[in-house]
Amino acid sequence: MSVNKSAILMYHSIDESGSVISTSEREFERQMDSIAVIGLKVVPLSMAWKSPGTVALTFDDGFRNFRNVAAPILERRGFPATVFVVSGFCGCDNRWPGQSAHVPVLPLMDWSEVKEVAERRFEIGAHSVRHPDLRRLSDEEAAAEMAGSVSEIEQRLGRRVTEFAYPYGYLPRNVRPRVDLACGTTLSYARQDNDPLNLPRVDAYYLRGPVDAGSILSAPASCYIGARAILRSLRQWLSR
């Protein structure tokens, strides 16, 4: 097993819809079991990119099913995780402007639930106020989206927010969040020389194929993820 990299896994919703952002409860539990059986060390996000050979678990958007479904599965195994919350939509659902019609409409945690999850020792990170494509905003608007989300979460929870995830994985043009680290959606492994404000992740969608969560750091998995990253980059280039 390679020891020069770690894997930051990116989940969104744990539900039965089969959508591109969804992992079923049964599949999620199987993936967590595979990590536990292999003996991979699951660490907080703040440690993963500096701790080769480890795995970190992240969940974007703050869906209620994290609290109700994912959290108990993680707690039974003692696995930490970071949940990135869209502060302006807490207690609502994920129908923010620009949301794909192919994504199911699902409830998000309200502030009492976010606080409960934080008290259960899961890290809460910021994911903007309204989940916009930050590239399309002015520098001032992008900065306000990032800072506003961080500030409200800090006020609601009474603790410092140190982590951010860019909506859709797109970084703003000229500004960055004032946090310790931030995650994008570049499909790759995390290494110690990464930019801490643009950490790559492996989308859980790619765990549906020949790669299992427990073998994510293996040589075959590296080849598979590398190939999928090339194909994804090609598709993005052709769609310009």
N, C-alpha and C positions, 0 to 999 in steps of 0.2 A: 504493500500500500504506500502511495506517495506521502511524503511528510513535508513537502514544500508548499502546501496549499491547504486551504480549508474551504468549506462549502457553506454559503449562506442560502438556505432554502427559502423561497418566497411562496407563501400560500395566500389565498384571499378568503374564500368561503368554503366551509365544510357543510355541504348540502347534497341532495340527491338529484339535482337537475341535469348533471352531466355537461354543464356549460364549460367554456374555456377557463373560467376562473374558479371552477368548483372541483372539490375533491369529496367523494362520498365518505360518510363516517366510517364504514367498514374498511375502505381503502386507506384512509388516514390512519386508522388504528393499525392496520397491517404494516404501513410504512414506519410508524413509530416502533412497532415490534421488531422490524428488521434492523433498525438502528440499534435497539437495545441488545438484540441477539449477537450482532457483530461486535458490539462493545465500543462503538464510536462514542467519543466524548461529546456531549451536547453542552455548549457553553453559552453564556450571554453574548449578545451581538457585539458588545464593546470589547470582548476578548477574542472573538473568532478570527478576525483578519490578522491578528498578531499571534495567533496560536495555531500553527500548522498541524494538520491532522485532526481538526475538530469540525463540528457542525453547529451552526446557529439556525434557529427557526424564527421566521418573521411572518407576520400576517398583516396584509394591507387592508385598509378601509374601516376596520372596527366593526365587523358584522356581529350581530347578536349571537350567531351560532358559534363564535369563538368562546364566549362565556358558557353557553349551554352544552356544547358538544366537544370542542377541541380542548378546552381547559381541563376538564376532568381526565381526559385521556393523557394529557401531558403531566398532570399532577400525579397520576398513578405511577408514572415512570420517573418522576423527579426531574423532568425536562424544563428548563427555562425557555422563555420566548418573548419576543417584542411584538406589540400590536401598535400599528400606526393608525391614528385616529384622524378622521376628517372633522375638525372641530365644529364647523358650521352646520353639519348634518347630524350630529349626535341626537339620538332619539327619533330620527326620521328614517328614511331609506336611502338607497344609493341612486336615486334619480337626479343626479347632478347634471348640469349642462354638459353636453358632449358625450354622455354615457352611450355606449353601444346598445343597439336594439337587441343584440344577441346575448346580452348579459341579463340574468334574471333579476327582478326587483325583490330585494331582500331587506329586512329590517336591520338597522344599525343599533349598537348599544347606546342607551341614554347615559347621562353623566353619572347617575347613581351606579349603573352597571360598570362603567369604565372605572369608577373609584373602587368598586368591589374587586374587579380584576387586578387593579394595582395593589390592593391590600393582600391579594393572594400571591403577591410577589412576581407578577408578570410586569415587564417593563412596558410603559406607555410612551410611544413616540408620536411625533406630529406628522401629518400628511396633508397639510395646507388647510385653509378655511373652507374652500368651495370645490376642491379637486379640479382646478383648471389645468390646461396645458400651459405651463409656466413660460414656455418659449414664445407664446403669443401675447404675453403681457409686457408692458413697459417695465423698466427696471424697478420703478417705484411700486407698481402694482404687484410684481412678483415678490419683492421684499415684504410688502404688507401681507400677502398671502402666507408667507412662511413665518414671519414674526408674529402675526396675529394668531396663528394656530398654536405656536409654541407658548405664547403668552396666556391664552385662554386655558390651555391644559394645565399650565403651571398654577394658575389661579384656582382652578377647580380642584386640583389634587393636592396643592400645597407642597409641591416638590419640583425640583428643576427638571426640565426636559432636555435630554442630551442627544437625542437621535431624531432624524427626519428621513422621510421617504418621499421622493419626487413623484407627484401624480403622473401616471403613465410612464414613468421612468425618464421623463424629459427634464433636463436641467434648464433653468433660466439662462438667458444669454450672458449676463454680466454680474449677477449677484449670487450669493450663496447663503444658506441658512446659518444663523449664529448658534451652532450646536457643535458637539464633539465629532460626530460622524453622521453621514447621510448615505442612503442607499438609492441606487438607480435600478435599472432592469437590464443592464448589459449582461448577456448570458456568458458567464465565465466563473472561474473559481476566484476566491479571495486570496491575496498574498500580501506579505508585509510591506511591499513597496507600492501598494495601491494608494490612490488619493483617498484619504479618509472621508472626503465629502462627495465621493462618487464610487461607493463600493459596489462591485458586481454581485449578482445573485443568480441562482439556478431556480427557474420557475418550476413549481410543482407539476405543471403540465408535462414536463419532460420526464417525469417519473412514471408516466403511464406506459412508456415503451419498454425497451430492453433493460433500462437502468433502474435499479431499485434504490430506495433511499439508503439502505444499509451498505450498498456498494458504491456510493456516490464518489468516493475518493479513489476508487480502483482505476487501473490503467484502461480497461475497456470503457468504463464510464467517461474518462477523460477524452477518449477518442470520439465517443458518441456525442458528448456535449460540445466538443470542438467542431464536429461536423454540423451539428444543428445550428451552432452560432454562425457558421459560414453561410448556411442556407438562409438563415433569418436576415443576415446582413444583405444578401443578394436580393431577397424579396423587398426589403426596405429601399434599396437602391433602385430597383425596377419600378417601384410605386411612386417615385418622385415625379 
